Amino acid sequence: MASPHGRLHALGRRARERPLLLIVGLACAAAVLVEVGAFTGLFGLVNLLEGSHGAAGPDLNPYHERILQITSNITYYGSTSGYFPALSGVSLCGRACPALPRVWTPTQGSLPPEVGIFFWFNLTNTATTDVNLSVPALTTSGPVPTLFYLETYCCYTKAAPQYDELIDSTIVFTAGHEFGFEGYAFTTIPLPAVAAGGYTLYVNYTSN
């Protein structure tokens, strides 16, 4: 039969061993979590981030060309003109240019990688009547005028602060109203090198 002193000594030794066993156990659990996380993409966090910003893809801008400027112009057909002053030879990207366009690779489906740039602008129809505004046509400086494709979304207002409608046909612009627009100029073709160090995009509208 063990003496009381012997039992107390054994209990004290086990008590001293418990923190060590606890540390070893936590280390093993951490190692298992790290290994599982590595195989599952940090439990889906990597996939979530890539889904938001696009996965790494081919280099569509190997020469690091910038978008130097996005310039708008408008041609009026009708008895009045000048009612869209924000489109008459004005920069649509403002201080955001020059900027490196962003390469984005879709994580789902069969869509090809893209390189492009977003920009935002507000338009007010200063005419006293409703007018038509065309879908904008985009041309690009450099050797390939049709290098970039443009998608334009509307219509941001204080009451409805979102861009949820792709403009794919002529729109009727209400007299005196202001709307916000979002443009996305992009291409799926690698950007050629240009002597100017970048590209200027020309956004052309018509109205009547």
JOPE-V208403 format. One record per residue. N is the residue number from 0. RES is the residue in three letters. OMEGA is omega in whole degrees, -180 to 180 (none if undefined). D_LAST is the distance of its C-alpha to the last C-alpha in Angstrom with 1 decimal. Layout:
BEGIN
n->(N;N)
res->(RES;RES)
omega->(OMEGA;OMEGA)
d_last->(D_LAST;D_LAST)
END
This chain:
BEGIN
n->(0;1;2;3;4;5;6;7;8;9;10;11;12;13;14;15;16;17;18;19;20;21;22;23;24;25;26;27;28;29;30;31;32;33;34;35;36;37;38;39;40;41;42;43;44;45;46;47;48;49;50;51;52;53;54;55;56;57;58;59;60;61;62;63;64;65;66;67;68;69;70;71;72;73;74;75;76;77;78;79;80;81;82;83;84;85;86;87;88;89;90;91;92;93;94;95;96;97;98;99;100;101;102;103;104;105;106;107;108;109;110;111;112;113;114;115;116;117;118;119;120;121;122;123;124;125;126;127;128;129;130;131;132;133;134;135;136;137;138;139;140;141;142;143;144;145;146;147;148;149;150;151;152;153;154;155;156;157;158;159;160;161;162;163;164;165;166;167;168;169;170;171;172;173;174;175;176;177;178;179;180;181;182;183;184;185;186;187;188;189;190;191;192;193;194;195;196;197;198;199;200;201;202;203;204;205;206;207)
res->(MET;ALA;SER;PRO;HIS;GLY;ARG;LEU;HIS;ALA;LEU;GLY;ARG;ARG;ALA;ARG;GLU;ARG;PRO;LEU;LEU;LEU;ILE;VAL;GLY;LEU;ALA;CYS;ALA;ALA;ALA;VAL;LEU;VAL;GLU;VAL;GLY;ALA;PHE;THR;GLY;LEU;PHE;GLY;LEU;VAL;ASN;LEU;LEU;GLU;GLY;SER;HIS;GLY;ALA;ALA;GLY;PRO;ASP;LEU;ASN;PRO;TYR;HIS;GLU;ARG;ILE;LEU;GLN;ILE;THR;SER;ASN;ILE;THR;TYR;TYR;GLY;SER;THR;SER;GLY;TYR;PHE;PRO;ALA;LEU;SER;GLY;VAL;SER;LEU;CYS;GLY;ARG;ALA;CYS;PRO;ALA;LEU;PRO;ARG;VAL;TRP;THR;PRO;THR;GLN;GLY;SER;LEU;PRO;PRO;GLU;VAL;GLY;ILE;PHE;PHE;TRP;PHE;ASN;LEU;THR;ASN;THR;ALA;THR;THR;ASP;VAL;ASN;LEU;SER;VAL;PRO;ALA;LEU;THR;THR;SER;GLY;PRO;VAL;PRO;THR;LEU;PHE;TYR;LEU;GLU;THR;TYR;CYS;CYS;TYR;THR;LYS;ALA;ALA;PRO;GLN;TYR;ASP;GLU;LEU;ILE;ASP;SER;THR;ILE;VAL;PHE;THR;ALA;GLY;HIS;GLU;PHE;GLY;PHE;GLU;GLY;TYR;ALA;PHE;THR;THR;ILE;PRO;LEU;PRO;ALA;VAL;ALA;ALA;GLY;GLY;TYR;THR;LEU;TYR;VAL;ASN;TYR;THR;SER;ASN)
omega->(-177;179;176;179;179;179;179;178;180;178;178;180;179;178;179;-179;-175;178;179;178;179;179;179;180;179;178;178;180;178;179;179;180;179;-179;179;179;180;-178;-178;179;-179;176;176;-178;179;179;180;179;179;178;-180;-172;-179;-180;177;-178;180;-179;179;177;-173;-179;178;178;-179;167;-175;-177;172;-172;180;174;-178;176;-179;174;-178;-175;179;180;176;-176;171;-177;-179;179;-175;177;-175;174;180;180;172;-177;179;178;1;-179;173;174;-175;176;-179;178;178;-180;-180;177;-176;180;-180;174;-179;168;-174;-178;174;172;-175;179;179;178;174;175;-178;178;179;179;175;-179;177;176;-175;167;-177;174;-175;170;-173;174;-179;-173;-177;-177;-178;-175;-177;175;-176;169;-180;-178;176;0;-178;171;178;180;180;-175;179;176;-173;-177;176;179;180;176;179;180;175;-176;-175;-180;175;-176;176;177;175;-178;175;177;176;178;-174;174;176;-178;176;-176;176;175;177;-175;-177;-179;180;-174;168;179;-178;-179;-173;179;166;-179;174;none)
d_last->(107.4;105.2;106.0;103.7;103.3;102.2;99.6;98.2;98.0;96.2;93.7;93.0;92.4;90.0;88.2;87.8;86.5;83.8;81.4;81.8;81.2;78.2;76.7;77.4;75.8;72.6;72.4;72.7;70.1;67.7;68.4;67.6;64.3;63.3;64.1;62.3;59.3;59.2;59.2;56.6;54.2;55.3;55.2;51.5;50.3;49.5;47.5;45.7;44.8;43.7;41.6;39.7;39.3;39.9;43.1;44.3;43.0;42.9;41.9;38.4;38.4;41.9;41.1;39.7;36.4;34.1;30.4;30.3;26.7;23.3;20.7;16.9;14.4;10.6;8.8;5.8;4.8;5.2;8.3;8.1;8.3;10.8;10.3;11.1;14.4;16.0;14.1;14.8;18.0;19.6;22.2;21.4;25.1;26.6;30.4;30.6;30.3;32.3;33.3;35.2;33.1;35.1;36.8;36.8;38.9;38.3;41.6;41.0;40.0;39.4;36.3;36.8;37.0;33.9;33.4;30.3;29.0;27.2;25.0;23.3;20.6;19.1;15.5;14.9;11.8;13.3;11.0;13.0;10.6;9.4;5.9;5.4;7.1;8.9;12.7;13.9;16.0;19.2;21.6;25.0;27.3;30.7;32.0;29.8;26.0;25.4;28.2;26.2;24.1;21.7;21.5;19.4;20.5;19.4;19.9;22.5;23.3;26.7;27.3;26.5;27.3;26.6;24.3;24.9;21.8;20.8;17.1;17.3;14.1;10.4;10.9;9.9;10.4;12.6;12.7;15.4;16.3;17.5;18.0;20.1;19.5;22.1;21.9;24.7;25.0;28.1;30.1;33.3;34.6;36.9;35.3;36.8;38.3;36.3;37.9;35.4;36.8;33.5;29.9;26.7;23.7;20.2;17.3;14.0;10.5;7.1;3.8;0.0)
END
